[in-house]
């Protein structure tokens, strides 16, 4: 018998929901994913078509068949939990509550949300407003097994969350809520965390450990960056074709402090069936490092 087998992360991608939410699970399974991320509705509109009992039942049935886990929902793009504009803030809180309710109905594991933009206000005010928004949106809801994951940002457009200290403050302000972190490699890189070399990655892992805690990092958005280091610009790109590079991303994928997390690709594509190169590269990283 050999030594203890090295733990490897579960891998997957953000799958399209064309044809129904359940179809995203089918596509992910057919392409060899262990985990998957989806939107639960149109990500670029305020209004969402309610989930029918048939939608929910079919989604849960297909999930049982595919055995994908964890299943992650990404919040729609319009939600800004740190908005200085009162109308946008109220719409964002209502929309986020709806996202939480949908995630509970579908029985998913994680709901990923960006902390928001404090444009027009002080950064500290935006951070406090974000935590207030989360508490407001989930009050009197039974979250069951759902955990809300705060995603670090690139810092574009005065967004908060580009420092892991911001996420720590939000989590500390919500001690009774099951919050975690979604670590985005491209966002961290363009926000000023240089993970291209081994010592830079170790410094980043130490930062995670000393702020949010590595055990709270439940998902990793595994992306290269089309935007350069410290540019504060959010531009995901294909693995090995951006400014981070395949050597650095291989080290991230194989880091033992992140092996418990779900690694999810968010590379731009038209159809994931026609673009499996990123998934194959990630799989090679976690399986043999080649």
ZAKEZA-820077 format. One record per residue (C-alpha): residue number from 1; x, y, z; residue in one letter. Coordinates in nm, 2 decimals, always signed. Last residue first. Layout:
N
NUM;X;Y;Z;A
...
This chain:
290
290;+0.16;+1.83;-1.55;X
289;+0.06;+1.88;-1.19;X
288;-0.07;+1.52;-1.16;X
287;-0.44;+1.52;-1.08;X
286;-0.50;+1.88;-0.97;X
285;-0.31;+2.05;-1.25;X
284;-0.42;+1.80;-1.52;X
283;-0.79;+1.86;-1.43;X
282;-0.74;+2.24;-1.44;X
281;-0.59;+2.20;-1.79;X
280;-0.87;+1.97;-1.91;X
279;-1.13;+2.22;-1.78;X
278;-0.96;+2.51;-1.96;X
277;-0.94;+2.31;-2.28;X
276;-1.31;+2.21;-2.27;X
275;-1.43;+2.48;-2.51;X
274;-1.69;+2.33;-2.75;X
273;-1.90;+2.16;-2.48;X
272;-1.87;+2.48;-2.27;X
271;-2.06;+2.67;-2.54;X
270;-1.99;+3.04;-2.62;X
269;-1.71;+3.08;-2.38;X
268;-1.54;+3.33;-2.14;X
267;-1.36;+3.16;-1.86;X
266;-1.54;+3.12;-1.53;X
265;-1.38;+2.80;-1.41;X
264;-1.48;+2.67;-1.07;X
263;-1.26;+2.50;-0.81;X
262;-1.46;+2.37;-0.52;X
261;-1.26;+2.41;-0.19;X
260;-1.11;+2.14;+0.03;X
259;-0.78;+2.14;-0.16;X
258;-0.73;+2.51;-0.08;X
257;-0.47;+2.49;+0.20;X
256;-0.30;+2.20;+0.02;X
255;-0.21;+2.42;-0.28;X
254;-0.23;+2.22;-0.60;X
253;-0.47;+2.44;-0.79;X
252;-0.29;+2.75;-0.68;X
251;+0.05;+2.61;-0.79;X
250;-0.10;+2.52;-1.13;X
249;-0.23;+2.88;-1.15;X
248;+0.12;+3.01;-1.11;X
247;+0.27;+2.78;-1.38;X
246;-0.03;+2.84;-1.61;X
245;+0.00;+3.22;-1.64;X
244;-0.11;+3.51;-1.43;X
243;-0.11;+3.77;-1.71;X
242;-0.34;+3.57;-1.94;X
241;-0.32;+3.28;-2.18;X
240;-0.23;+3.01;-1.93;X
239;-0.59;+2.94;-1.83;X
238;-0.83;+3.14;-2.05;X
237;-0.93;+3.49;-1.94;X
236;-1.13;+3.69;-1.68;X
235;-1.12;+4.07;-1.71;X
234;-1.20;+4.27;-1.39;X
233;-0.98;+4.58;-1.38;X
232;-0.81;+4.70;-1.06;X
231;-0.48;+4.73;-1.26;X
230;-0.27;+4.57;-0.99;X
229;-0.13;+4.31;-1.23;X
228;-0.24;+4.32;-1.59;X
227;-0.59;+4.26;-1.73;X
226;-0.66;+3.95;-1.94;X
225;-0.65;+3.75;-1.61;X
224;-0.65;+3.38;-1.56;X
223;-0.94;+3.23;-1.38;X
222;-1.02;+2.97;-1.11;X
221;-1.31;+3.10;-0.91;X
220;-1.23;+2.92;-0.59;X
219;-1.51;+2.80;-0.36;X
218;-1.54;+2.72;+0.01;X
217;-1.28;+2.96;+0.15;X
216;-1.39;+2.95;+0.51;X
215;-1.13;+2.69;+0.60;X
214;-0.86;+2.94;+0.48;X
213;-0.95;+3.19;+0.75;X
212;-1.11;+3.52;+0.67;X
211;-0.82;+3.75;+0.77;X
210;-0.50;+3.57;+0.90;X
209;-0.54;+3.25;+0.68;X
208;-0.64;+3.45;+0.37;X
207;-0.33;+3.67;+0.42;X
206;-0.11;+3.37;+0.48;X
205;-0.24;+3.22;+0.15;X
204;-0.16;+3.54;-0.03;X
203;+0.19;+3.55;+0.11;X
202;+0.23;+3.19;+0.00;X
201;+0.12;+3.28;-0.35;X
200;+0.37;+3.56;-0.36;X
199;+0.65;+3.33;-0.24;X
198;+0.56;+3.09;-0.52;X
197;+0.56;+3.34;-0.80;X
196;+0.27;+3.47;-1.01;X
195;+0.05;+3.53;-0.70;X
194;+0.08;+3.91;-0.69;X
193;-0.21;+4.03;-0.47;X
192;-0.27;+4.38;-0.61;X
191;-0.64;+4.40;-0.69;X
190;-0.56;+4.27;-1.04;X
189;-0.42;+3.95;-0.90;X
188;-0.70;+3.90;-0.64;X
187;-0.97;+3.95;-0.90;X
186;-0.81;+3.70;-1.14;X
185;-0.77;+3.43;-0.86;X
184;-1.13;+3.47;-0.73;X
183;-1.17;+3.34;-0.37;X
182;-1.53;+3.27;-0.28;X
181;-1.56;+3.32;+0.10;X
180;-1.78;+3.20;+0.37;X
179;-2.09;+3.32;+0.57;X
178;-2.33;+3.11;+0.78;X
177;-2.50;+3.39;+0.97;X
176;-2.49;+3.44;+1.34;X
175;-2.17;+3.64;+1.35;X
174;-2.28;+3.89;+1.08;X
173;-2.06;+4.20;+1.16;X
172;-1.75;+3.97;+1.18;X
171;-1.82;+3.84;+0.83;X
170;-1.84;+4.19;+0.69;X
169;-1.52;+4.29;+0.87;X
168;-1.34;+3.98;+0.74;X
167;-1.46;+4.05;+0.38;X
166;-1.31;+4.40;+0.40;X
165;-0.98;+4.26;+0.54;X
164;-0.96;+4.04;+0.23;X
163;-0.89;+4.35;+0.03;X
162;-1.07;+4.40;-0.30;X
161;-1.40;+4.35;-0.12;X
160;-1.54;+4.70;-0.18;X
159;-1.61;+4.82;-0.53;X
158;-1.50;+5.17;-0.62;X
157;-1.56;+5.10;-0.99;X
156;-1.31;+4.82;-1.02;X
155;-1.16;+4.69;-0.70;X
154;-1.08;+4.35;-0.84;X
153;-1.33;+4.18;-0.61;X
152;-1.32;+3.92;-0.34;X
151;-1.64;+3.70;-0.34;X
150;-1.85;+3.67;-0.03;X
149;-2.00;+3.32;+0.00;X
148;-2.35;+3.27;+0.15;X
147;-2.39;+2.92;+0.30;X
146;-2.71;+2.72;+0.24;X
145;-2.77;+2.41;+0.45;X
144;-3.10;+2.53;+0.60;X
143;-3.12;+2.90;+0.54;X
142;-3.44;+2.93;+0.74;X
141;-3.54;+3.29;+0.66;X
140;-3.66;+3.53;+0.93;X
139;-3.40;+3.79;+0.83;X
138;-3.20;+3.70;+0.52;X
137;-3.21;+4.03;+0.32;X
136;-3.17;+4.25;+0.63;X
135;-2.87;+4.07;+0.76;X
134;-2.71;+4.08;+0.41;X
133;-2.79;+4.44;+0.37;X
132;-2.65;+4.54;+0.71;X
131;-2.32;+4.36;+0.62;X
130;-2.31;+4.55;+0.29;X
129;-2.39;+4.88;+0.45;X
128;-2.10;+4.85;+0.69;X
127;-1.86;+4.78;+0.40;X
126;-2.00;+5.07;+0.20;X
125;-1.96;+5.31;+0.50;X
124;-1.60;+5.20;+0.54;X
123;-1.53;+5.27;+0.17;X
122;-1.67;+5.62;+0.20;X
121;-1.96;+5.72;-0.01;X
120;-2.04;+5.81;-0.37;X
119;-1.94;+5.47;-0.51;X
118;-1.95;+5.22;-0.23;X
117;-1.97;+4.93;-0.48;X
116;-2.09;+4.58;-0.39;X
115;-2.00;+4.28;-0.17;X
114;-2.00;+4.04;-0.47;X
113;-2.23;+3.75;-0.41;X
112;-2.19;+3.37;-0.42;X
111;-2.47;+3.14;-0.30;X
110;-2.35;+2.80;-0.18;X
109;-2.49;+2.46;-0.11;X
108;-2.80;+2.43;-0.33;X
107;-3.14;+2.31;-0.21;X
106;-3.33;+2.45;-0.50;X
105;-3.58;+2.62;-0.27;X
104;-3.30;+2.75;-0.05;X
103;-3.12;+2.90;-0.35;X
102;-3.44;+3.06;-0.48;X
101;-3.50;+3.22;-0.14;X
100;-3.14;+3.35;-0.12;X
99;-3.18;+3.50;-0.47;X
98;-3.51;+3.66;-0.37;X
97;-3.34;+3.81;-0.07;X
96;-3.07;+3.94;-0.30;X
95;-3.33;+4.10;-0.53;X
94;-3.50;+4.27;-0.23;X
93;-3.17;+4.40;-0.09;X
92;-3.06;+4.52;-0.44;X
91;-3.39;+4.70;-0.50;X
90;-3.36;+4.87;-0.16;X
89;-3.00;+4.97;-0.22;X
88;-3.07;+5.10;-0.57;X
87;-3.34;+5.32;-0.44;X
86;-3.12;+5.44;-0.15;X
85;-2.82;+5.54;-0.37;X
84;-2.51;+5.47;-0.16;X
83;-2.51;+5.11;-0.27;X
82;-2.32;+4.86;-0.06;X
81;-2.54;+4.55;-0.13;X
80;-2.52;+4.61;-0.50;X
79;-2.73;+4.35;-0.69;X
78;-2.73;+4.41;-1.06;X
77;-2.50;+4.12;-1.15;X
76;-2.73;+3.83;-1.04;X
75;-2.61;+3.61;-0.76;X
74;-2.39;+3.31;-0.85;X
73;-2.55;+2.98;-0.75;X
72;-2.32;+2.69;-0.64;X
71;-2.38;+2.32;-0.64;X
70;-2.13;+2.14;-0.42;X
69;-2.15;+1.87;-0.53;X
68;-2.27;+1.70;-0.85;X
67;-2.43;+1.36;-0.79;X
66;-2.56;+1.36;-1.15;X
65;-2.87;+1.15;-1.07;X
64;-2.95;+1.33;-0.74;X
63;-2.89;+1.66;-0.91;X
62;-3.12;+1.56;-1.19;X
61;-3.40;+1.49;-0.94;X
60;-3.34;+1.81;-0.75;X
59;-3.36;+2.02;-1.07;X
58;-3.67;+1.84;-1.19;X
57;-3.85;+1.89;-0.85;X
56;-3.76;+2.26;-0.84;X
55;-3.87;+2.33;-1.20;X
54;-4.19;+2.14;-1.14;X
53;-4.27;+2.33;-0.83;X
52;-4.23;+2.65;-1.03;X
51;-3.95;+2.89;-0.98;X
50;-4.06;+3.25;-1.02;X
49;-3.95;+3.44;-1.33;X
48;-3.70;+3.70;-1.22;X
47;-3.72;+4.08;-1.25;X
46;-3.41;+4.29;-1.18;X
45;-3.23;+4.20;-1.50;X
44;-2.87;+4.11;-1.60;X
43;-2.82;+3.77;-1.43;X
42;-3.13;+3.61;-1.59;X
41;-3.22;+3.34;-1.34;X
40;-3.07;+3.08;-1.10;X
39;-2.73;+3.15;-1.23;X
38;-2.51;+2.85;-1.23;X
37;-2.19;+2.70;-1.07;X
36;-2.09;+2.34;-1.10;X
35;-1.91;+2.06;-0.91;X
34;-1.75;+1.72;-1.00;X
33;-1.73;+1.80;-1.38;X
32;-1.67;+1.54;-1.64;X
31;-1.82;+1.72;-1.95;X
30;-2.14;+1.52;-1.94;X
29;-2.19;+1.60;-1.57;X
28;-2.16;+1.97;-1.63;X
27;-2.39;+1.97;-1.93;X
26;-2.65;+1.77;-1.73;X
25;-2.63;+2.00;-1.43;X
24;-2.68;+2.30;-1.66;X
23;-2.98;+2.13;-1.81;X
22;-3.15;+2.13;-1.46;X
21;-3.17;+2.50;-1.47;X
20;-3.36;+2.50;-1.79;X
19;-3.30;+2.49;-2.16;X
18;-3.04;+2.76;-2.15;X
17;-2.90;+2.76;-1.80;X
16;-2.53;+2.79;-1.89;X
15;-2.26;+2.63;-1.68;X
14;-2.01;+2.80;-1.46;X
13;-1.73;+2.55;-1.44;X
12;-1.62;+2.24;-1.25;X
11;-1.35;+2.09;-1.02;X
10;-1.35;+1.91;-0.69;X
9;-1.03;+1.97;-0.51;X
8;-0.76;+1.70;-0.46;X
7;-0.66;+1.54;-0.13;X
6;-0.33;+1.37;-0.16;X
5;-0.35;+0.99;-0.12;X
4;-0.20;+0.86;+0.21;X
3;+0.11;+0.66;+0.13;X
2;+0.12;+0.35;-0.08;X
1;+0.00;+0.00;+0.00;X
